[in-house]
Amino acid sequence: MHKADCVNAINSEPERKVTVSWDTENKDNYNATIQIIAYDHVGLLGELATYLSDMNVPINAVTAKVAPKNKTTNLSLVVQTQGVEQLDKIIRQLQKRSDVIEVFRGA
């Protein structure tokens, strides 16, 4: 998988390209993975869970790995979202937190 602006994708063979898009008509929920790198502290996971719950975003799975050397935690959250617009909003809201270093969509 490549992003649209990836040099390898741009220069690849045209017959190997596949056009994709989000289904904007379907109102079903989708699972999406969000990667969060945050400053580690007691209660971080609970605070993030409450934060997402306040946005009516269910969490389906969590994986967390603490890096004691730099006092950060790398979290992978699988959340239910109604589409790319809601997912982008979730990411923007998480980026506003002072304890969050980076947030991005996971694979």
MIDOSE-1310 file (N, C-alpha, C; in nm, 2 decimals, decimal comma, always signed):
residues 107
mhka	+0,08/-0,12/+0,00/+0,00/+0,00/+0,00/+0,09/+0,12/+0,00; +0,05/+0,22/-0,08/+0,13/+0,35/-0,09/+0,03/+0,47/-0,07; +0,09/+0,58/-0,03/+0,01/+0,70/-0,03/+0,01/+0,75/-0,17; -0,09/+0,84/-0,20/-0,11/+0,90/-0,33/+0,02/+0,97/-0,38
dcvn	+0,09/+1,04/-0,28/+0,20/+1,12/-0,32/+0,34/+1,04/-0,31; +0,33/+0,91/-0,29/+0,45/+0,83/-0,28/+0,52/+0,82/-0,42; +0,65/+0,85/-0,42/+0,73/+0,85/-0,55/+0,72/+0,71/-0,62; +0,73/+0,61/-0,54/+0,72/+0,47/-0,60/+0,59/+0,45/-0,66
ains	+0,48/+0,49/-0,60/+0,35/+0,48/-0,65/+0,33/+0,56/-0,78; +0,38/+0,68/-0,78/+0,36/+0,77/-0,89/+0,44/+0,72/-1,01; +0,55/+0,66/-0,99/+0,64/+0,61/-1,10/+0,61/+0,46/-1,13; +0,51/+0,40/-1,07/+0,49/+0,26/-1,10/+0,41/+0,24/-1,23
eper	+0,39/+0,12/-1,26/+0,32/+0,08/-1,39/+0,17/+0,11/-1,37; +0,11/+0,19/-1,47/-0,03/+0,23/-1,45/-0,12/+0,12/-1,44; -0,10/+0,00/-1,50/-0,19/-0,11/-1,49/-0,19/-0,18/-1,35; -0,09/-0,14/-1,27/-0,09/-0,20/-1,13/-0,16/-0,11/-1,03
kvtv	-0,20/+0,01/-1,07/-0,27/+0,10/-0,98/-0,42/+0,07/-0,96; -0,47/+0,08/-0,84/-0,61/+0,06/-0,81/-0,66/+0,18/-0,74; -0,77/+0,23/-0,79/-0,84/+0,35/-0,73/-0,92/+0,30/-0,62; -0,91/+0,37/-0,50/-0,99/+0,33/-0,38/-1,05/+0,46/-0,33
swdt	-1,16/+0,44/-0,25/-1,22/+0,55/-0,19/-1,30/+0,50/-0,07; -1,34/+0,59/+0,02/-1,43/+0,56/+0,13/-1,57/+0,55/+0,08; -1,65/+0,46/+0,14/-1,79/+0,44/+0,11/-1,86/+0,55/+0,19; -1,90/+0,66/+0,12/-1,97/+0,77/+0,19/-2,12/+0,75/+0,21
enkd	-2,18/+0,65/+0,13/-2,32/+0,62/+0,14/-2,35/+0,53/+0,26; -2,26/+0,44/+0,29/-2,29/+0,34/+0,39/-2,26/+0,40/+0,53; -2,36/+0,39/+0,62/-2,35/+0,44/+0,75/-2,30/+0,34/+0,86; -2,24/+0,23/+0,81/-2,19/+0,13/+0,90/-2,07/+0,18/+0,97
nyna	-2,03/+0,12/+1,08/-1,91/+0,15/+1,15/-1,79/+0,07/+1,09; -1,67/+0,12/+1,09/-1,55/+0,06/+1,05/-1,45/+0,06/+1,16; -1,37/-0,05/+1,16/-1,26/-0,05/+1,26/-1,14/+0,03/+1,19; -1,08/+0,11/+1,27/-0,96/+0,19/+1,23/-0,86/+0,18/+1,34
tiqi	-0,73/+0,17/+1,30/-0,62/+0,17/+1,40/-0,56/+0,31/+1,41; -0,54/+0,35/+1,53/-0,48/+0,48/+1,56/-0,35/+0,45/+1,64; -0,24/+0,51/+1,60/-0,12/+0,50/+1,68/-0,10/+0,63/+1,76; -0,07/+0,62/+1,89/-0,05/+0,73/+1,97/+0,08/+0,72/+2,04
iayd	+0,16/+0,82/+2,03/+0,28/+0,83/+2,11/+0,26/+0,94/+2,21; +0,27/+0,90/+2,34/+0,24/+1,00/+2,45/+0,34/+0,99/+2,56; +0,35/+1,10/+2,64/+0,43/+1,09/+2,76/+0,36/+1,00/+2,86; +0,44/+0,90/+2,91/+0,38/+0,80/+3,00/+0,36/+0,86/+3,14
hvgl	+0,24/+0,83/+3,19/+0,21/+0,87/+3,33/+0,09/+0,78/+3,38; +0,08/+0,77/+3,51/-0,02/+0,69/+3,57/-0,16/+0,74/+3,52; -0,24/+0,65/+3,47/-0,38/+0,69/+3,43/-0,39/+0,73/+3,29; -0,28/+0,72/+3,21/-0,28/+0,77/+3,07/-0,39/+0,69/+2,99
lgel	-0,38/+0,56/+3,00/-0,48/+0,48/+2,92/-0,62/+0,51/+2,96; -0,65/+0,52/+3,09/-0,78/+0,55/+3,13/-0,83/+0,69/+3,09; -0,74/+0,78/+3,09/-0,77/+0,92/+3,04/-0,81/+0,92/+2,89; -0,73/+0,85/+2,81/-0,75/+0,84/+2,67/-0,88/+0,77/+2,64
atyl	-0,91/+0,66/+2,72/-1,04/+0,59/+2,70/-1,16/+0,68/+2,73; -1,15/+0,75/+2,84/-1,25/+0,85/+2,88/-1,27/+0,95/+2,77; -1,16/+1,01/+2,72/-1,16/+1,11/+2,62/-1,23/+1,06/+2,49; -1,20/+0,94/+2,45/-1,26/+0,88/+2,33/-1,41/+0,85/+2,36
sdmn	-1,44/+0,80/+2,48/-1,58/+0,77/+2,52/-1,66/+0,90/+2,51; -1,60/+1,01/+2,56/-1,68/+1,14/+2,55/-1,71/+1,18/+2,41; -1,63/+1,13/+2,31/-1,65/+1,16/+2,17/-1,74/+1,05/+2,11; -1,80/+0,96/+2,19/-1,88/+0,85/+2,15/-1,80/+0,76/+2,05
vpin	-1,68/+0,73/+2,08/-1,59/+0,65/+2,00/-1,56/+0,52/+2,07; -1,62/+0,41/+2,03/-1,59/+0,28/+2,10/-1,44/+0,23/+2,07; -1,38/+0,18/+2,17/-1,25/+0,12/+2,15/-1,26/-0,03/+2,15; -1,22/-0,10/+2,04/-1,23/-0,24/+2,03/-1,11/-0,32/+2,07
avta	-0,99/-0,26/+2,07/-0,86/-0,33/+2,11/-0,76/-0,22/+2,14; -0,67/-0,26/+2,23/-0,56/-0,17/+2,28/-0,43/-0,26/+2,29; -0,32/-0,20/+2,24/-0,19/-0,26/+2,26/-0,11/-0,14/+2,31; -0,03/-0,16/+2,42/+0,05/-0,05/+2,47/+0,19/-0,10/+2,50
kvap	+0,29/-0,02/+2,47/+0,43/-0,06/+2,50/+0,49/+0,07/+2,56; +0,55/+0,05/+2,68/+0,61/+0,16/+2,75/+0,76/+0,16/+2,72; +0,81/+0,28/+2,69/+0,96/+0,30/+2,67/+1,01/+0,38/+2,79; +1,05/+0,31/+2,89/+1,09/+0,37/+3,02/+1,21/+0,47/+3,00
knkt	+1,30/+0,44/+2,90/+1,42/+0,52/+2,87/+1,38/+0,67/+2,84; +1,28/+0,69/+2,76/+1,24/+0,82/+2,72/+1,10/+0,86/+2,78; +1,05/+0,77/+2,87/+0,93/+0,80/+2,94/+0,81/+0,82/+2,85; +0,80/+0,74/+2,75/+0,68/+0,75/+2,66/+0,61/+0,62/+2,65
tnls	+0,49/+0,62/+2,60/+0,41/+0,50/+2,57/+0,37/+0,51/+2,43; +0,38/+0,39/+2,36/+0,33/+0,38/+2,22/+0,20/+0,30/+2,23; +0,09/+0,36/+2,20/-0,04/+0,29/+2,20/-0,09/+0,27/+2,06; -0,15/+0,15/+2,04/-0,22/+0,12/+1,92/-0,37/+0,09/+1,96
lvvq	-0,46/+0,17/+1,91/-0,60/+0,16/+1,95/-0,68/+0,13/+1,82; -0,76/+0,02/+1,83/-0,86/+0,00/+1,72/-0,99/+0,06/+1,77; -1,04/+0,15/+1,69/-1,16/+0,22/+1,73/-1,27/+0,20/+1,62; -1,39/+0,22/+1,66/-1,50/+0,21/+1,56/-1,52/+0,36/+1,51
tqgv	-1,53/+0,37/+1,38/-1,55/+0,50/+1,32/-1,65/+0,49/+1,21; -1,72/+0,60/+1,18/-1,82/+0,60/+1,08/-1,76/+0,64/+0,94; -1,63/+0,67/+0,94/-1,56/+0,70/+0,81/-1,44/+0,79/+0,84; -1,39/+0,83/+0,73/-1,26/+0,90/+0,73/-1,28/+1,04/+0,80
eqld	-1,39/+1,10/+0,78/-1,41/+1,23/+0,84/-1,41/+1,22/+0,99; -1,48/+1,13/+1,05/-1,48/+1,11/+1,19/-1,34/+1,07/+1,24; -1,27/+0,98/+1,17/-1,14/+0,94/+1,20/-1,04/+1,06/+1,21; -1,05/+1,14/+1,11/-0,96/+1,26/+1,11/-1,00/+1,35/+1,22
kiir	-1,12/+1,37/+1,26/-1,16/+1,45/+1,38/-1,11/+1,39/+1,50; -1,11/+1,26/+1,52/-1,06/+1,19/+1,64/-0,91/+1,22/+1,65; -0,84/+1,21/+1,54/-0,69/+1,23/+1,54/-0,66/+1,38/+1,58; -0,74/+1,47/+1,52/-0,72/+1,61/+1,55/-0,74/+1,64/+1,70
qlqk	-0,84/+1,58/+1,75/-0,87/+1,61/+1,90/-0,76/+1,55/+1,99; -0,72/+1,43/+1,95/-0,61/+1,37/+2,03/-0,48/+1,45/+2,02; -0,45/+1,51/+1,91/-0,33/+1,59/+1,89/-0,33/+1,71/+1,98; -0,45/+1,76/+2,02/-0,46/+1,88/+2,11/-0,42/+1,85/+2,25
rsdv	-0,41/+1,72/+2,29/-0,38/+1,69/+2,43/-0,23/+1,72/+2,46; -0,20/+1,78/+2,57/-0,06/+1,82/+2,60/+0,03/+1,69/+2,63; -0,03/+1,58/+2,67/+0,05/+1,46/+2,69/+0,07/+1,38/+2,57; +0,01/+1,41/+2,45/+0,02/+1,34/+2,33/+0,13/+1,40/+2,24
ievf	+0,23/+1,32/+2,20/+0,34/+1,37/+2,12/+0,30/+1,36/+1,97; +0,25/+1,24/+1,94/+0,21/+1,22/+1,79/+0,10/+1,12/+1,78; +0,01/+1,15/+1,68/-0,10/+1,06/+1,66/-0,11/+1,04/+1,50; -0,13/+0,92/+1,46/-0,14/+0,89/+1,32/-0,22/+0,76/+1,30
rga	-0,27/+0,74/+1,18/-0,34/+0,62/+1,14/-0,24/+0,51/+1,14; -0,28/+0,39/+1,19/-0,20/+0,27/+1,19/-0,23/+0,19/+1,07; -0,15/+0,09/+1,05/-0,17/-0,01/+0,94/-0,27/-0,11/+0,97
